[in-house]
Amino acid sequence: MLIALAMTASAAEVTWTPEKLHVAASVNYRGSFEFGYLEEQAIRVSQRRFTEQNVDLGLQFSPIPGATLTLGLATTPSWLWRFPQARQMLLEPVDGGGSYVFADQAPEDTEPVGTNGGGINGAWVGAAFSPFSEAFDLGHRVTWRLDVAYRTGNKNKNRWAVVDGKRGGAMGGSAIKIAGAFSRRGGAAEPYVRGTWLKENKVTVDVTDAQGTVIAPGLEIDPADSVEILGGTEVIASENALTHTRTAVDFNLGFRYRTWEDLPSGFLLPNVIEASKAITVTHSERVQGLAGMGLNLVFSDTVRTTTGARFQYTLPHTEEHIYDVQTSADTFGVAWYFSITGTLGANDVAE
């Protein structure tokens, strides 16, 4: 009987919320590495290596069943856009544009061209709602979690300007996020689907070079918005109602779509000509395929963790619209994540 009740009350990780009058504090780490090449006229002109580390701190509080208040702090301790063996862009004598085709490939021991930074992205304030939940004991056969949140911007410590000798981690502007996750327990499996829409707002910044000199004052940046759809199944490996422990293996597939964006020239390509650094360029829309596997552990009714990795494939796309340079068809990536969440309720404090 206890086991049956625990199965009814459980929820997939994507739809989980703390119980009434419980507070959940979490630390979420996400890392990613994408590798491929840049090509112009089917000629490979540079390697392309993008690395990013993210750490998010979060708080959730459920004043009533089905409603949760959320707070968070989003940080990017480090990011690196790197271009090993990049050719030097040369000025075309005919149309005055830039091209890598006529330059020699840089030797292997040449210092890679690149940009890096890190810092705070902004604070999240939002709410989550669960109008249906298998934990309510109301005969619901599905669990929902609907999120809406607003993130503050960080205009002064963004990726486009060097301040105190370092670039920031933020895109600069504020953002809005809307997400929905739906799961249903069926025996030893708990299939789910999750969708997330992230809207990045425009921001006006002064773009600087590596020495902190302003090269494009008052440039309007419009970062890409994104939509991600992920479907998967948690397979319950073990569960014990008496000790409140649970082990589940998570398999998932999905895709991510990013819209076009307006960014300063010279960040997504190496060695661009000086004339373009004072303007914004359009980074084309792109699509990524996702496939991942994770492990979700509940150690007790107060501590739970998630860990896993995800394979990514990115379709070829144009980096800056004024240059005929695209990413290669063999652009792959891997992402990894780990989170730990602790919950505390009124009864825990009383004890």
HELIX and SHEET records of a PDB file:
HELIX    1   1 LEU A    2  ALA A    9  1                                   8    
HELIX    2   2 GLU A   13  THR A   15  5                                   3    
HELIX    3   3 GLU A  134  PHE A  136  5                                   3    
HELIX    4   4 GLU A  274  ALA A  278  5                                   5    
HELIX    5   5 ALA A  346  ALA A  350  1                                   5    
SHEET    1   A13 GLN A 326  THR A 327  0                                        
SHEET    2   A13 HIS A  22  GLU A  40 -1                                        
SHEET    3   A13 ILE A  43  ILE A  64 -1                                        
SHEET    4   A13 ALA A  67  PHE A  83 -1                                        
SHEET    5   A13 VAL A 113  PHE A 129 -1                                        
SHEET    6   A13 THR A 143  ARG A 151 -1                                        
SHEET    7   A13 ALA A 175  SER A 183 -1                                        
SHEET    8   A13 ALA A 189  GLU A 200 -1                                        
SHEET    9   A13 SER A 226  ASN A 240 -1                                        
SHEET   10   A13 THR A 245  ARG A 258 -1                                        
SHEET   11   A13 ARG A 286  VAL A 298 -1                                        
SHEET   12   A13 VAL A 303  THR A 314 -1                                        
SHEET   13   A13 THR A 331  GLY A 345 -1                                        
SHEET    1   B 2 LEU A  90  LEU A  91  0                                        
SHEET    2   B 2 GLY A  98  SER A  99 -1                                        
SHEET    1   C 2 VAL A 162  VAL A 163  0                                        
SHEET    2   C 2 LYS A 166  ARG A 167 -1                                        
SHEET    1   D 2 VAL A 203  THR A 208  0                                        
SHEET    2   D 2 VAL A 214  ILE A 221 -1                                        
SHEET    1   E 2 GLU A 261  PRO A 264  0                                        
SHEET    2   E 2 THR A 280  HIS A 283 -1                                        
END                                                                             
